[in-house]
Amino acid sequence: MFVVNDEKPKKPKLTKSQSRASRRERSAKKGKIKSSLISIGIILVAGLLILSLFSSGLTNLFDAFANNSSGDKPGIYIESPEGYESLVSPHLTSIDQTHPPYSSTPATSGWHYYQWARWGIHDKEVPEEILVHNLEHAGVVIYYNCPDGCEDLIKQLISVASDKRTGVLFEKVIIAPYSEMDRKIALVAWNYLDKFDVFEEARILKFLQAHVNSTNAPEPRGM
């Protein structure tokens, strides 16, 4: 018959020096674990912060320019040209195709080419028939008229219409020269126009905030 010994084996006693070494080893392990947890926490927080900023930038490069569809908007309201019906009148098939005159200079609505202009900065004049299509999609065009050149003004216009963090021009904004108007600066949105001669940062920002992606435009979700 077998006799089972259910007594647990006793651990050998450690010497004083072995005990101190064991305590130091346990303390070092705890320190490493604590340091690792702190490092992981810092990395997670930094990652979440970067992700938040990146996501915000992708959603809208100008978070201050959220859609504003209520209340009075800055600029003068300009009726669409007589005979033009938004979303009904067909697109122009060529830039030179004849059409009734626009109701303002620069144009704020009306007949337009079936393609639109690239958003951003243009150093040459772009036909209104193209830019009106950009306005239809809730964009804003900032025109300048400088027969003798105005490099400083152009830099100011680019700066005020750009994200201060990235330096990138806000989405749905075009800056371009226009020689046919009677003022130095013109802000144009669908059915709205503001013209003046002296650069005013607050005035331009207010116009952009009100009109970029505004539901006043026939197709604000396009492009």
Phi, psi and omega per residue, in radians:
M1 nan 2.361 -3.138
F2 -1.530 2.452 3.063
V3 -1.873 2.140 -3.114
V4 -1.575 2.233 3.103
N5 -1.630 1.853 -3.094
D6 -1.627 0.175 3.084
E7 -1.384 2.342 3.128
K8 -1.291 2.415 3.135
P9 -1.127 2.437 -3.130
K10 -1.419 2.415 3.102
K11 -1.267 2.456 3.110
P12 -1.162 2.466 3.135
K13 -1.270 2.437 3.125
L14 -1.605 2.615 3.043
T15 -1.293 2.938 3.141
K16 -1.046 -0.735 -3.126
S17 -1.176 -0.652 3.104
Q18 -1.169 -0.662 3.118
S19 -1.109 -0.776 3.127
R20 -1.097 -0.718 3.131
A21 -1.117 -0.688 3.139
S22 -1.136 -0.737 3.127
R23 -1.117 -0.722 3.121
R24 -1.090 -0.681 -3.137
E25 -1.136 -0.769 3.122
R26 -1.128 -0.705 3.134
S27 -1.118 -0.699 3.139
A28 -1.140 -0.695 3.125
K29 -1.107 -0.764 3.120
K30 -1.079 -0.693 3.133
G31 -1.110 -0.719 3.124
K32 -1.131 -0.735 3.130
I33 -1.096 -0.762 -3.137
K34 -1.095 -0.768 3.132
S35 -1.100 -0.702 3.138
S36 -1.120 -0.741 3.136
L37 -1.122 -0.707 3.121
I38 -1.124 -0.750 3.138
S39 -1.095 -0.753 3.123
I40 -1.092 -0.716 3.127
G41 -1.085 -0.766 3.134
I42 -1.098 -0.749 3.140
I43 -1.102 -0.729 -3.140
L44 -1.123 -0.773 3.140
V45 -1.105 -0.789 3.133
A46 -1.095 -0.715 3.132
G47 -1.105 -0.748 3.126
L48 -1.126 -0.672 3.128
L49 -1.137 -0.799 3.127
I50 -1.101 -0.752 3.131
L51 -1.076 -0.693 3.137
S52 -1.113 -0.797 3.136
L53 -1.138 -0.740 -3.121
F54 -1.136 -0.757 3.139
S55 -1.108 -0.719 3.121
S56 -1.093 -0.698 -3.135
G57 -1.172 -0.660 3.138
L58 -1.216 -0.678 -3.118
T59 -1.108 -0.761 3.136
N60 -2.879 2.079 -3.118
L61 -1.139 -0.263 3.088
F62 -2.312 1.509 -3.092
D63 -1.081 -0.377 3.102
A64 -1.303 -0.271 -3.063
F65 -1.717 0.828 3.080
A66 -1.222 2.795 -3.096
N67 -1.011 2.290 3.114
N68 -2.154 1.788 -3.057
S69 -1.973 0.161 -3.098
S70 -2.167 2.720 3.076
G71 1.375 3.101 3.124
D72 -1.247 2.469 -3.140
K73 -1.865 2.597 3.121
P74 -1.187 2.648 -3.094
G75 1.750 2.974 3.117
I76 -1.640 2.298 3.120
Y77 -1.308 2.254 -3.135
I78 -2.064 2.113 3.101
E79 -1.106 2.576 3.059
S80 -1.133 2.680 -3.113
P81 -1.008 2.560 3.119
E82 -1.072 2.295 3.133
G83 1.651 -0.172 3.131
Y84 -1.671 2.298 3.091
E85 -2.125 2.045 -3.120
S86 -1.040 2.392 3.127
L87 1.162 0.076 3.107
V88 -2.048 -0.854 3.137
S89 -1.085 2.355 -3.086
P90 -1.229 2.746 3.074
H91 -1.213 2.659 3.006
L92 -1.257 2.467 -3.123
T93 -1.642 -0.149 3.057
S94 -2.636 2.732 -3.126
I95 -1.122 -0.582 -3.064
D96 -1.558 0.037 -3.129
Q97 -1.110 2.316 -3.110
T98 -1.245 2.590 3.108
H99 -2.737 2.800 3.097
P100 -1.014 2.766 -3.094
P101 -1.167 2.656 3.039
Y102 -1.275 2.855 -3.081
S103 -1.635 0.080 3.092
S104 -2.765 2.886 3.058
T105 -2.274 1.960 -0.019
P106 -1.213 2.879 -3.121
A107 -1.228 2.476 3.109
T108 -1.963 -0.196 3.114
S109 -2.971 3.021 3.076
G110 2.117 -2.798 -3.062
W111 -1.114 2.437 -3.104
H112 -2.628 2.770 3.141
Y113 -1.176 2.678 -3.061
Y114 -1.264 -0.278 3.054
Q115 -1.873 2.735 -3.133
W116 -2.008 2.964 -3.102
A117 -1.486 2.739 3.045
R118 -1.155 2.312 3.061
W119 -1.150 2.541 3.097
G120 2.222 -2.657 -3.030
I121 -1.757 2.270 3.086
H122 -2.104 2.309 3.136
D123 -1.688 -0.014 3.066
K124 -2.198 2.701 -3.121
E125 -1.106 2.457 3.118
V126 -1.971 2.303 -3.132
P127 -0.939 2.409 3.135
E128 -1.033 -0.586 -3.126
E129 -1.031 -0.441 3.084
I130 -1.503 -0.814 -3.053
L131 -1.176 -0.511 3.099
V132 -1.074 -0.533 3.082
H133 -1.135 -0.652 3.069
N134 -1.108 -0.672 3.113
L135 -1.123 -0.641 -3.134
E136 -1.043 -0.487 -3.139
H137 -1.723 0.530 3.018
A138 1.162 0.574 3.025
G139 -1.644 2.985 3.082
V140 -2.218 2.358 3.065
V141 -1.908 2.239 3.050
I142 -1.836 1.934 3.141
Y143 -1.698 2.627 2.968
Y144 -2.359 2.550 -3.109
N145 -2.193 1.781 -3.068
C146 -2.333 1.498 -3.129
P147 -1.004 -0.575 -3.105
D148 -1.770 0.183 -3.130
G149 1.551 2.577 3.131
C150 -2.743 1.163 -3.074
E151 -1.029 -0.719 -3.127
D152 -1.129 -0.734 3.131
L153 -1.104 -0.746 3.137
I154 -1.053 -0.733 3.107
K155 -1.091 -0.689 3.120
Q156 -1.132 -0.741 -3.136
L157 -1.129 -0.717 3.119
I158 -1.136 -0.728 -3.112
S159 -1.125 -0.791 -3.082
V160 -1.208 -0.424 -3.119
A161 -1.753 0.342 -3.112
S162 -2.107 2.666 3.067
D163 -1.175 2.186 -3.071
K164 -1.159 -0.455 -3.112
R165 -1.390 -0.668 -3.030
T166 -1.896 -0.354 -3.078
G167 1.365 0.101 -3.119
V168 -1.539 2.396 3.130
L169 -1.076 2.439 3.134
F170 -1.029 2.646 3.121
E171 -1.176 2.674 3.122
K172 1.020 0.665 3.062
V173 -2.268 2.395 3.065
I174 -2.198 2.379 3.026
I175 -2.069 2.166 -3.045
A176 -2.689 2.694 3.065
P177 -1.329 2.696 3.109
Y178 -2.688 1.983 -2.981
S179 -1.628 -0.088 -3.027
E180 -1.630 -0.044 -3.083
M181 -1.656 2.842 -3.051
D182 -1.669 0.083 3.104
R183 -2.202 2.996 -3.066
K184 -1.455 -0.574 -3.100
I185 -2.278 2.455 3.059
A186 -2.435 2.327 3.048
L187 -1.887 2.193 -3.019
V188 -2.243 2.262 3.001
A189 -2.330 3.055 -3.130
W190 -1.086 2.028 3.132
N191 1.257 0.124 -3.130
Y192 -2.310 2.495 -3.097
L193 -2.540 2.391 3.058
D194 -2.405 2.124 -3.105
K195 -2.159 2.444 3.126
F196 -2.805 3.033 -3.028
D197 -1.926 -0.388 -3.077
V198 -1.989 2.320 -3.122
F199 -1.017 2.245 3.095
E200 -2.340 1.831 -3.067
E201 -1.039 -0.849 -3.096
A202 -1.085 -0.662 -3.131
R203 -1.131 -0.734 -3.138
I204 -1.197 -0.776 3.134
L205 -1.063 -0.719 3.136
K206 -1.083 -0.708 3.130
F207 -1.146 -0.778 3.134
L208 -1.090 -0.783 -3.126
Q209 -1.050 -0.622 -3.074
A210 -1.424 -0.528 -2.925
H211 -1.968 -0.422 3.094
V212 -1.184 2.175 -3.109
N213 1.162 0.345 3.123
S214 -1.223 2.467 3.101
T215 -1.311 -0.019 3.020
N216 -1.163 -0.512 3.103
A217 -1.264 2.581 -3.084
P218 -1.075 -0.641 -3.075
E219 -2.300 1.209 -3.073
P220 -1.179 -0.379 -3.081
R221 -1.506 -0.214 -3.079
G222 -1.302 2.861 3.067
M223 1.095 nan nan
